[in-house]
Amino acid sequence: MMSIFLSYCHKNKAIADLIDKALQTECGIIAERDERDVGPWNSFSEFMEQAGTVDIVMPIISGDYLKSRNCMYEALETIRDRKYNDKIFPIVLEDDIYNRMNHIQYVKFWQEKSESFENELDGIRAENLGPLGDELKFSKNIAESMAEFLSVVTDRNNPSILKGMERVTDFVKERLGLEKDTEIIKEEDKDYFEEYGIEKKRLPKHFTDLEKEEFVRASYRDIIAGLSQICDQYTKEDGIVKIKTKKRSDNSFVISIYSYGNKKKALQVGYCDQGTNFGMLGIYTSDSISNSMAYHSGKSYNGLYLVETDNNELILNATLSFLATNKNMHAKDVVVDIWKCHIEPYIT
């Protein structure tokens, strides 16, 4: 698998996170980056040296990057490779980096930094410098290499990361020899049951009473919203029939049908919980017409949709329906069933 090294300063971590995620999800590649690959008490220097050994280096370049000692360490490790032109894939965050006149400030920054460091070391015997001498050489090396590094970076048609990650992932897929629209399936995402033709069999999921009650309440809200929308639209479009909807309580709703101003039917829709109505849990409809046209206060149902489990999901079973008895339904199906069974016969 191709190896990719993400080189960035921590002020640009958010951008690095986006690129890292895109490489994993779109290309199936986990890039090498310090926060993931440098363990406790491990050497940062040894990790940064890997920039010279990977297939692709993606430096996320900004003004902060170019003034960072560790970032420039990784950049120099990259350009030590004679084939670095083929492995460096810059992502430039700031357009002014393309202006050659602005390169001068970065060369001067490191030149002044190395001169300042050298002045600080003045007076220390050579045998006592230890790694400080190497650090001075490194600062001078950055100053000497900065112009060349920026020339390599700005000579390319670098895609703007602000226009999306597709160009980054398309580039990597091209290097991998894949089509741009290839979907990468990671090992952990494979369905081995499907691969071997084995049917998955699981124990039925057990839903708690609370989950069932919340499902019924949510279904009730969706059903009432759907019936209200349909009734309102029908009323606006028909000059003879008027269908009025009204909330009666927190768990019941009344639909009244008028033709030429005369009430033809009143239907109550509500939900019942396990504490009432013989322990039933679900949605009901009750025909409330009587000789006095008063709402019926009893529990005489003409439609009943009780909660059940089917294929490890909660559904409503049409326990009592003129058209679809014992059919499993979702909220939209119940809306249709109530309309066809209890409203449509009175308006046609």
C-alpha beads as a LAMMPS data file, in Angstrom:
LAMMPS data file: protein, C-alpha beads

348 atoms
347 bonds

1 atom types
1 bond types

-500.0 500.0 xlo xhi
-500.0 500.0 ylo yhi
-500.0 500.0 zlo zhi

Masses

1 110.0

Atoms # bond

1 1 1 0.000 0.000 0.000
2 1 1 1.164 3.501 -0.784
3 1 1 2.641 5.424 2.147
4 1 1 1.753 9.102 2.655
5 1 1 3.369 11.511 5.113
6 1 1 1.316 14.507 6.281
7 1 1 3.591 17.439 7.128
8 1 1 1.879 20.387 8.821
9 1 1 2.188 22.867 11.652
10 1 1 -0.248 22.494 14.498
11 1 1 -1.958 25.797 13.720
12 1 1 -3.191 24.042 10.564
13 1 1 -4.259 20.849 12.344
14 1 1 -7.917 21.240 11.345
15 1 1 -6.974 21.101 7.642
16 1 1 -4.720 18.102 8.296
17 1 1 -7.621 16.328 10.015
18 1 1 -9.851 16.851 6.970
19 1 1 -7.216 15.515 4.577
20 1 1 -6.459 12.586 6.876
21 1 1 -10.141 11.616 7.025
22 1 1 -10.568 11.955 3.241
23 1 1 -7.556 9.728 2.583
24 1 1 -8.957 7.064 4.889
25 1 1 -12.548 7.082 3.653
26 1 1 -11.920 7.676 -0.072
27 1 1 -8.568 5.952 -0.642
28 1 1 -8.249 3.461 2.213
29 1 1 -4.913 4.985 3.288
30 1 1 -3.918 5.922 6.824
31 1 1 -1.369 8.684 6.474
32 1 1 1.655 8.949 8.732
33 1 1 1.330 11.887 11.119
34 1 1 2.956 12.768 14.409
35 1 1 -0.092 12.696 16.675
36 1 1 -0.850 9.121 15.638
37 1 1 2.598 7.634 15.069
38 1 1 4.824 9.158 17.732
39 1 1 4.211 7.178 20.887
40 1 1 4.990 8.285 24.459
41 1 1 8.728 8.980 24.921
42 1 1 9.428 8.154 21.265
43 1 1 11.685 10.354 19.138
44 1 1 10.148 13.130 17.050
45 1 1 13.381 13.383 15.045
46 1 1 13.203 9.729 14.001
47 1 1 9.582 10.178 12.988
48 1 1 10.337 13.310 10.934
49 1 1 13.125 11.486 9.101
50 1 1 10.433 9.202 7.633
51 1 1 9.493 12.071 5.324
52 1 1 12.459 11.028 3.210
53 1 1 11.370 7.365 2.926
54 1 1 7.644 7.447 2.082
55 1 1 6.011 7.402 -1.358
56 1 1 4.277 10.775 -1.079
57 1 1 4.806 13.782 1.178
58 1 1 1.918 16.221 1.550
59 1 1 3.210 19.443 3.133
60 1 1 0.368 21.754 4.152
61 1 1 2.139 25.018 3.515
62 1 1 1.381 28.306 5.215
63 1 1 3.448 31.173 6.620
64 1 1 3.467 29.372 9.976
65 1 1 4.694 26.195 8.306
66 1 1 7.622 27.990 6.657
67 1 1 8.704 29.462 10.017
68 1 1 8.389 26.187 11.919
69 1 1 11.618 24.384 12.765
70 1 1 10.011 20.922 12.746
71 1 1 8.073 21.508 9.529
72 1 1 11.199 22.639 7.717
73 1 1 13.046 19.610 9.104
74 1 1 10.461 17.398 7.351
75 1 1 10.673 19.524 4.190
76 1 1 14.473 19.179 4.030
77 1 1 14.234 15.434 4.606
78 1 1 11.971 15.336 1.550
79 1 1 14.186 17.333 -0.799
80 1 1 17.248 15.261 0.125
81 1 1 15.729 12.521 -2.042
82 1 1 16.838 12.947 -5.634
83 1 1 13.327 12.001 -6.760
84 1 1 11.648 14.472 -4.439
85 1 1 9.935 16.175 -7.394
86 1 1 7.910 12.988 -7.912
87 1 1 6.945 12.517 -4.292
88 1 1 6.098 15.996 -2.995
89 1 1 2.457 17.020 -3.268
90 1 1 2.143 20.527 -1.743
91 1 1 -1.111 21.899 -0.418
92 1 1 -0.725 25.689 -0.254
93 1 1 -3.102 27.519 2.069
94 1 1 -2.008 31.119 1.403
95 1 1 -1.912 32.612 -2.102
96 1 1 0.783 35.178 -1.265
97 1 1 3.278 32.312 -1.030
98 1 1 3.166 32.191 -4.837
99 1 1 4.630 35.699 -4.993
100 1 1 8.417 35.303 -5.410
101 1 1 9.018 38.631 -3.681
102 1 1 7.501 37.143 -0.527
103 1 1 10.065 34.335 -0.580
104 1 1 12.672 36.858 0.522
105 1 1 11.094 37.283 3.949
106 1 1 11.323 33.560 4.678
107 1 1 14.955 33.359 3.548
108 1 1 15.767 36.399 5.719
109 1 1 13.800 34.901 8.638
110 1 1 16.022 31.820 8.748
111 1 1 19.172 33.734 7.914
112 1 1 18.574 36.076 10.851
113 1 1 17.567 33.162 13.053
114 1 1 20.817 31.308 12.297
115 1 1 22.901 34.476 12.810
116 1 1 21.196 35.130 16.132
117 1 1 21.768 31.556 17.194
118 1 1 25.408 31.750 16.135
119 1 1 25.876 34.920 18.216
120 1 1 24.396 33.154 21.220
121 1 1 26.871 30.309 20.787
122 1 1 29.818 32.682 20.545
123 1 1 32.230 32.028 23.381
124 1 1 31.328 28.356 23.814
125 1 1 34.232 26.051 23.034
126 1 1 33.705 23.749 20.079
127 1 1 34.078 20.625 22.252
128 1 1 31.209 21.838 24.442
129 1 1 28.719 22.597 21.696
130 1 1 27.385 19.044 21.378
131 1 1 24.011 18.993 19.526
132 1 1 23.943 22.821 19.581
133 1 1 26.453 22.832 16.757
134 1 1 24.197 20.569 14.703
135 1 1 21.264 22.875 15.378
136 1 1 23.256 25.831 14.061
137 1 1 24.151 23.913 10.897
138 1 1 20.484 22.982 10.509
139 1 1 19.337 26.633 10.775
140 1 1 21.879 27.646 8.133
141 1 1 20.774 24.738 5.946
142 1 1 17.152 25.929 6.071
143 1 1 18.218 29.456 5.095
144 1 1 20.246 28.033 2.181
145 1 1 17.452 25.682 1.020
146 1 1 14.398 27.891 1.539
147 1 1 14.493 29.581 -1.880
148 1 1 14.841 26.239 -3.671
149 1 1 12.052 24.638 -1.641
150 1 1 9.667 27.522 -2.347
151 1 1 10.606 27.453 -6.011
152 1 1 9.642 23.768 -6.209
153 1 1 6.350 24.416 -4.382
154 1 1 5.243 27.468 -6.363
155 1 1 6.235 26.053 -9.742
156 1 1 3.337 23.572 -9.523
157 1 1 -0.358 23.843 -10.284
158 1 1 -1.307 23.011 -6.724
159 1 1 -5.026 22.371 -6.165
160 1 1 -6.764 24.623 -3.678
161 1 1 -7.932 22.672 -0.673
162 1 1 -10.745 25.221 -0.313
163 1 1 -12.376 23.766 -3.439
164 1 1 -12.782 20.357 -1.832
165 1 1 -10.874 17.189 -1.086
166 1 1 -11.727 15.527 -4.403
167 1 1 -8.529 16.733 -6.087
168 1 1 -6.424 15.330 -3.281
169 1 1 -8.133 11.942 -3.293
170 1 1 -8.272 11.820 -7.118
171 1 1 -4.492 12.383 -7.223
172 1 1 -3.888 9.541 -4.752
173 1 1 -6.253 7.204 -6.595
174 1 1 -4.417 7.972 -9.845
175 1 1 -1.127 7.039 -8.175
176 1 1 -2.765 3.826 -6.947
177 1 1 -3.946 3.039 -10.480
178 1 1 -7.614 3.342 -9.528
179 1 1 -10.482 5.071 -11.309
180 1 1 -11.500 8.350 -9.697
181 1 1 -14.954 7.039 -8.783
182 1 1 -13.605 3.791 -7.294
183 1 1 -15.139 3.040 -3.912
184 1 1 -12.592 1.766 -1.429
185 1 1 -13.873 -0.958 0.891
186 1 1 -11.728 -1.180 3.983
187 1 1 -11.040 -4.604 5.479
188 1 1 -13.109 -3.858 8.568
189 1 1 -16.092 -2.833 6.388
190 1 1 -16.290 -6.070 4.402
191 1 1 -19.393 -8.197 4.837
192 1 1 -17.940 -11.690 5.052
193 1 1 -21.385 -13.239 5.483
194 1 1 -22.337 -11.836 2.079
195 1 1 -19.009 -12.924 0.584
196 1 1 -19.534 -16.519 1.712
197 1 1 -23.279 -16.570 1.061
198 1 1 -24.215 -17.161 4.694
199 1 1 -27.534 -15.815 5.956
200 1 1 -27.174 -13.733 9.086
201 1 1 -29.408 -14.913 11.872
202 1 1 -29.708 -12.911 15.058
203 1 1 -31.813 -13.011 18.162
204 1 1 -34.771 -10.615 17.905
205 1 1 -33.974 -7.211 19.336
206 1 1 -35.690 -6.476 22.616
207 1 1 -37.226 -3.023 22.833
208 1 1 -37.925 -1.513 26.229
209 1 1 -41.357 -0.231 27.231
210 1 1 -39.966 3.305 27.122
211 1 1 -38.699 2.849 23.545
212 1 1 -42.093 1.493 22.473
213 1 1 -43.974 4.356 24.123
214 1 1 -41.692 6.962 22.515
215 1 1 -42.183 5.260 19.140
216 1 1 -45.973 5.393 19.485
217 1 1 -45.935 9.072 20.508
218 1 1 -43.645 9.965 17.584
219 1 1 -45.856 7.966 15.193
220 1 1 -48.953 9.690 16.559
221 1 1 -47.422 13.126 15.934
222 1 1 -46.490 12.140 12.352
223 1 1 -49.968 10.717 11.701
224 1 1 -51.753 13.821 13.011
225 1 1 -49.452 16.089 10.992
226 1 1 -50.108 14.055 7.834
227 1 1 -53.892 13.955 8.305
228 1 1 -53.977 17.701 9.008
229 1 1 -52.064 18.465 5.801
230 1 1 -54.326 16.275 3.672
231 1 1 -57.550 17.550 5.245
232 1 1 -56.479 21.188 4.903
233 1 1 -55.579 20.740 1.240
234 1 1 -58.851 18.966 0.466
235 1 1 -60.833 21.745 2.169
236 1 1 -59.040 24.449 0.137
237 1 1 -59.643 22.649 -3.149
238 1 1 -63.283 21.558 -2.605
239 1 1 -66.105 24.104 -2.393
240 1 1 -68.678 21.755 -0.851
241 1 1 -66.903 19.545 1.678
242 1 1 -65.028 21.054 4.621
243 1 1 -62.825 18.952 6.862
244 1 1 -61.946 20.528 10.187
245 1 1 -59.226 19.247 12.492
246 1 1 -58.907 20.045 16.166
247 1 1 -56.717 18.901 19.040
248 1 1 -58.905 17.492 21.817
249 1 1 -56.189 16.590 24.350
250 1 1 -52.498 15.701 24.427
251 1 1 -53.290 12.226 23.137
252 1 1 -56.390 12.715 20.999
253 1 1 -57.385 14.623 17.892
254 1 1 -60.777 15.096 16.224
255 1 1 -61.551 15.269 12.505
256 1 1 -64.995 16.656 11.590
257 1 1 -66.434 16.371 8.075
258 1 1 -69.048 18.870 6.844
259 1 1 -70.984 18.777 3.579
260 1 1 -72.971 21.909 2.631
261 1 1 -72.354 23.042 6.211
262 1 1 -73.908 19.925 7.775
263 1 1 -71.773 17.610 9.891
264 1 1 -71.512 14.179 8.307
265 1 1 -68.963 12.523 10.580
266 1 1 -66.634 13.110 13.496
267 1 1 -63.623 10.844 13.959
268 1 1 -61.344 10.751 16.958
269 1 1 -57.706 9.694 16.455
270 1 1 -55.523 9.081 19.495
271 1 1 -52.892 6.928 21.074
272 1 1 -53.264 4.540 23.973
273 1 1 -50.546 3.492 26.368
274 1 1 -50.054 0.334 28.385
275 1 1 -51.480 1.894 31.536
276 1 1 -54.950 2.203 29.998
277 1 1 -57.161 0.521 27.422
278 1 1 -56.505 -3.051 28.520
279 1 1 -52.731 -2.606 28.333
280 1 1 -52.745 -1.936 24.605
281 1 1 -50.070 0.338 23.121
282 1 1 -50.714 1.972 19.776
283 1 1 -52.911 4.290 17.690
284 1 1 -56.694 4.087 17.554
285 1 1 -59.603 5.646 15.695
286 1 1 -63.051 5.971 17.257
287 1 1 -66.262 6.817 15.402
288 1 1 -67.820 9.506 17.584
289 1 1 -71.109 10.002 15.740
290 1 1 -74.267 9.631 17.777
291 1 1 -77.828 10.858 17.333
292 1 1 -76.919 14.074 19.131
293 1 1 -73.675 14.413 17.107
294 1 1 -71.729 14.574 20.402
295 1 1 -68.240 13.130 20.602
296 1 1 -68.314 9.536 21.764
297 1 1 -66.499 9.219 25.106
298 1 1 -66.270 5.443 25.213
299 1 1 -63.584 3.081 23.906
300 1 1 -65.414 1.658 20.887
301 1 1 -62.632 1.485 18.283
302 1 1 -63.145 1.129 14.546
303 1 1 -59.410 1.295 13.814
304 1 1 -56.494 -0.024 15.851
305 1 1 -52.773 -0.002 15.037
306 1 1 -50.706 -1.672 17.770
307 1 1 -46.955 -1.520 18.163
308 1 1 -45.019 -4.664 17.231
309 1 1 -41.476 -5.672 16.284
310 1 1 -40.660 -6.712 12.741
311 1 1 -37.137 -7.384 11.441
312 1 1 -35.702 -5.770 14.574
313 1 1 -37.614 -2.507 14.089
314 1 1 -40.735 -1.132 15.685
315 1 1 -43.796 -0.943 13.441
316 1 1 -47.565 -0.477 13.753
317 1 1 -49.709 -3.523 13.025
318 1 1 -53.193 -2.864 11.659
319 1 1 -54.947 -5.047 14.219
320 1 1 -58.300 -3.532 13.257
321 1 1 -58.777 -2.033 9.786
322 1 1 -61.494 -2.211 7.144
323 1 1 -58.930 -2.591 4.347
324 1 1 -55.608 -3.871 5.696
325 1 1 -56.073 -6.009 8.815
326 1 1 -52.804 -7.490 10.176
327 1 1 -50.680 -5.475 7.789
328 1 1 -47.481 -3.961 9.211
329 1 1 -47.329 -0.205 8.704
330 1 1 -45.348 2.949 9.278
331 1 1 -46.907 6.308 10.129
332 1 1 -47.501 7.286 6.470
333 1 1 -49.280 3.971 5.821
334 1 1 -51.597 4.613 8.779
335 1 1 -52.434 8.074 7.396
336 1 1 -53.477 6.480 4.092
337 1 1 -55.478 3.743 5.837
338 1 1 -57.393 6.220 8.043
339 1 1 -58.162 8.439 5.042
340 1 1 -59.448 5.571 2.902
341 1 1 -61.373 3.798 5.669
342 1 1 -62.859 6.668 7.691
343 1 1 -62.802 9.910 5.700
344 1 1 -62.981 9.198 1.966
345 1 1 -66.347 7.314 2.154
346 1 1 -67.969 10.488 3.553
347 1 1 -66.714 12.901 0.895
348 1 1 -67.449 10.935 -2.266

Bonds

1 1 1 2
2 1 2 3
3 1 3 4
4 1 4 5
5 1 5 6
6 1 6 7
7 1 7 8
8 1 8 9
9 1 9 10
10 1 10 11
11 1 11 12
12 1 12 13
13 1 13 14
14 1 14 15
15 1 15 16
16 1 16 17
17 1 17 18
18 1 18 19
19 1 19 20
20 1 20 21
21 1 21 22
22 1 22 23
23 1 23 24
24 1 24 25
25 1 25 26
26 1 26 27
27 1 27 28
28 1 28 29
29 1 29 30
30 1 30 31
31 1 31 32
32 1 32 33
33 1 33 34
34 1 34 35
35 1 35 36
36 1 36 37
37 1 37 38
38 1 38 39
39 1 39 40
40 1 40 41
41 1 41 42
42 1 42 43
43 1 43 44
44 1 44 45
45 1 45 46
46 1 46 47
47 1 47 48
48 1 48 49
49 1 49 50
50 1 50 51
51 1 51 52
52 1 52 53
53 1 53 54
54 1 54 55
55 1 55 56
56 1 56 57
57 1 57 58
58 1 58 59
59 1 59 60
60 1 60 61
61 1 61 62
62 1 62 63
63 1 63 64
64 1 64 65
65 1 65 66
66 1 66 67
67 1 67 68
68 1 68 69
69 1 69 70
70 1 70 71
71 1 71 72
72 1 72 73
73 1 73 74
74 1 74 75
75 1 75 76
76 1 76 77
77 1 77 78
78 1 78 79
79 1 79 80
80 1 80 81
81 1 81 82
82 1 82 83
83 1 83 84
84 1 84 85
85 1 85 86
86 1 86 87
87 1 87 88
88 1 88 89
89 1 89 90
90 1 90 91
91 1 91 92
92 1 92 93
93 1 93 94
94 1 94 95
95 1 95 96
96 1 96 97
97 1 97 98
98 1 98 99
99 1 99 100
100 1 100 101
101 1 101 102
102 1 102 103
103 1 103 104
104 1 104 105
105 1 105 106
106 1 106 107
107 1 107 108
108 1 108 109
109 1 109 110
110 1 110 111
111 1 111 112
112 1 112 113
113 1 113 114
114 1 114 115
115 1 115 116
116 1 116 117
117 1 117 118
118 1 118 119
119 1 119 120
120 1 120 121
121 1 121 122
122 1 122 123
123 1 123 124
124 1 124 125
125 1 125 126
126 1 126 127
127 1 127 128
128 1 128 129
129 1 129 130
130 1 130 131
131 1 131 132
132 1 132 133
133 1 133 134
134 1 134 135
135 1 135 136
136 1 136 137
137 1 137 138
138 1 138 139
139 1 139 140
140 1 140 141
141 1 141 142
142 1 142 143
143 1 143 144
144 1 144 145
145 1 145 146
146 1 146 147
147 1 147 148
148 1 148 149
149 1 149 150
150 1 150 151
151 1 151 152
152 1 152 153
153 1 153 154
154 1 154 155
155 1 155 156
156 1 156 157
157 1 157 158
158 1 158 159
159 1 159 160
160 1 160 161
161 1 161 162
162 1 162 163
163 1 163 164
164 1 164 165
165 1 165 166
166 1 166 167
167 1 167 168
168 1 168 169
169 1 169 170
170 1 170 171
171 1 171 172
172 1 172 173
173 1 173 174
174 1 174 175
175 1 175 176
176 1 176 177
177 1 177 178
178 1 178 179
179 1 179 180
180 1 180 181
181 1 181 182
182 1 182 183
183 1 183 184
184 1 184 185
185 1 185 186
186 1 186 187
187 1 187 188
188 1 188 189
189 1 189 190
190 1 190 191
191 1 191 192
192 1 192 193
193 1 193 194
194 1 194 195
195 1 195 196
196 1 196 197
197 1 197 198
198 1 198 199
199 1 199 200
200 1 200 201
201 1 201 202
202 1 202 203
203 1 203 204
204 1 204 205
205 1 205 206
206 1 206 207
207 1 207 208
208 1 208 209
209 1 209 210
210 1 210 211
211 1 211 212
212 1 212 213
213 1 213 214
214 1 214 215
215 1 215 216
216 1 216 217
217 1 217 218
218 1 218 219
219 1 219 220
220 1 220 221
221 1 221 222
222 1 222 223
223 1 223 224
224 1 224 225
225 1 225 226
226 1 226 227
227 1 227 228
228 1 228 229
229 1 229 230
230 1 230 231
231 1 231 232
232 1 232 233
233 1 233 234
234 1 234 235
235 1 235 236
236 1 236 237
237 1 237 238
238 1 238 239
239 1 239 240
240 1 240 241
241 1 241 242
242 1 242 243
243 1 243 244
244 1 244 245
245 1 245 246
246 1 246 247
247 1 247 248
248 1 248 249
249 1 249 250
250 1 250 251
251 1 251 252
252 1 252 253
253 1 253 254
254 1 254 255
255 1 255 256
256 1 256 257
257 1 257 258
258 1 258 259
259 1 259 260
260 1 260 261
261 1 261 262
262 1 262 263
263 1 263 264
264 1 264 265
265 1 265 266
266 1 266 267
267 1 267 268
268 1 268 269
269 1 269 270
270 1 270 271
271 1 271 272
272 1 272 273
273 1 273 274
274 1 274 275
275 1 275 276
276 1 276 277
277 1 277 278
278 1 278 279
279 1 279 280
280 1 280 281
281 1 281 282
282 1 282 283
283 1 283 284
284 1 284 285
285 1 285 286
286 1 286 287
287 1 287 288
288 1 288 289
289 1 289 290
290 1 290 291
291 1 291 292
292 1 292 293
293 1 293 294
294 1 294 295
295 1 295 296
296 1 296 297
297 1 297 298
298 1 298 299
299 1 299 300
300 1 300 301
301 1 301 302
302 1 302 303
303 1 303 304
304 1 304 305
305 1 305 306
306 1 306 307
307 1 307 308
308 1 308 309
309 1 309 310
310 1 310 311
311 1 311 312
312 1 312 313
313 1 313 314
314 1 314 315
315 1 315 316
316 1 316 317
317 1 317 318
318 1 318 319
319 1 319 320
320 1 320 321
321 1 321 322
322 1 322 323
323 1 323 324
324 1 324 325
325 1 325 326
326 1 326 327
327 1 327 328
328 1 328 329
329 1 329 330
330 1 330 331
331 1 331 332
332 1 332 333
333 1 333 334
334 1 334 335
335 1 335 336
336 1 336 337
337 1 337 338
338 1 338 339
339 1 339 340
340 1 340 341
341 1 341 342
342 1 342 343
343 1 343 344
344 1 344 345
345 1 345 346
346 1 346 347
347 1 347 348
